[in-house]
């Protein structure tokens, strides 16, 4: 390994550079596990519902404690409206996430009876037809290149 700071060669990972003292981490250990789309959907669904519940409970608390009373500052009404907007937004986000999850489930390959290989039913796949290359004629390098040349007749007088 080379030191990224000074470029010294033959360095060990998870140690310090012998020349400049920079720590050299083992990048193979540092790599994060890749998160699948299904895990992202699950996490987004949870946070959408949690945010919607918290926003709604705060809006209800504001309504019960302040709204309609004498001397309520206008900012309380604004915060109440903002909390209700957040609740509505998170509910629609949750619904759209659920719709997206259904789309992923439709696209997921089906397992065959033995479970050995993945089989996608033909009815679900819209592929293009195979190309018929038997009658294909390769394009010429000089095709359509001579039309820009002007016709000149040469008079030879000898």
N, C-alpha and C positions, 0 to 999 in steps of 0.2 A: 504494500500500500504506500502511496505517496502522501505526504503531508499537504493538505489543501492550502496552508498558509505560506510555507517556505519552499515546498516542492521536494523536500528531502525524501530519498527513496528508501525502500526496505524497512518500513515502519510496521510495527505490530498494531493490531486493532485493540480497542479498549485500554490503551495506554497513552502516554504522553509522547509527543515528538521529541526525539533525542537532540534535535538541533534548536527548535524554537520553543518547545514546551507546550504546544497546543494539544488539547485533548483530542484523540482520534477515536471516535465511537465506531462500534461495529454496526454498519448500516443494515446488515442482514437481520440483526436482532431488533432494530428500531422500527422496521416496517410494520405498519398497522395492518390488521386483518381487514380485508375488503368487506364492506357491508352490502348485503344484497338489497335489491329493490323492495322485496317483501318486508325486510327489517325496517327500511326507511318508512314504508307505508305504516307499519305498526307504530313506530315512534311518533310519526306525524299525527296519527289518529289519536294517540294518547294525549299529546300536548294540545291538540285542538280541543278535545273535550275538557281537559283540565283548565285551560285558559277560559273556555266558555263558562264553566261552572264558577270559577273564581270571579270573573267579570260580572256575571249575573248576581252572585251573592253580594258583591260590593255595591252594585246598583240598587239592590233591594234594601241593603242597610242604609244607604244614602236616602232612599225614598222614605223609609220608616222614620229615620231620625230627623231629617231636615226639611224635606219638600212639603210645602203647604203651610209652613209655620211663618209667623211674622218675623221679619228681619233676616230671612235667609239670603245669603249673598248669591249673586248671579253665577258665581263660579261653581257652586254646588249643582245648579241646573246643567251647566256645561259638562261637568264631570259625569253626572248621571247619564246624559245623552251619549257621551263618549264611551262609557262602560256598556251601554246597551248596543252601541254600534260594534264594539269589540265582540260582544256575545254573538250578535248576528253574523258577523264575519267568520268567527270560528265555527259556528254551526254549519254554515255553507261550505267551509273548508273541509270539515269532517265528512259531509255528504259527498263532496267531490272526490275525496280520498277513497271513500268506500267504492265509488263508481270506478275509480282507477284500479282498485284492487280486483274488482270483478273482471275488468279488461285483461289484467295480467293473468288471472286464472284461466280465461279463455285461450290465451296465447301459449300457456304452458304446455309442453309436449305431454301426450298421454303415454302411459306405460302399457306395454303389451301384456299378454296373459302370464308369460313366464317371468316378466319383470327384468329381462336381460337387456333389452334395448328399448330406446325411445321410438315410438311410432306416432307420427302426426297424421291424423285422418285426412284423406284427400279432399273431403268436402270443406274442410276448414282452411285449406291452403289454396291461394290463387297464384299459381306460378305461371310464368310465360311458357309457351310451347318451346320444345327443343328446336334449336336452329338447324336448318337444313343447309349444310355447307357443301353438298355435292355439286350444286349448280353455281356456286360462287365463282365469280371471275375477279381476279385481283386487278386492282386499279393500276393503270399504267402511270409511270412516272412522268411521261410526256403528254398525257391526256389533257386536253384543253389548254395547252400552253402555247400553241402556235398561233392562236387567233389574234394575239397582240402584235404579231409580226406583220409588217406591211409587205405588200406584193411589189417587188421591184423586178423589172425586166432588165436584163443585161444585154446590151447591144455589143456584140463582138464584131469589131471590124478588123479583119485581118487581111 
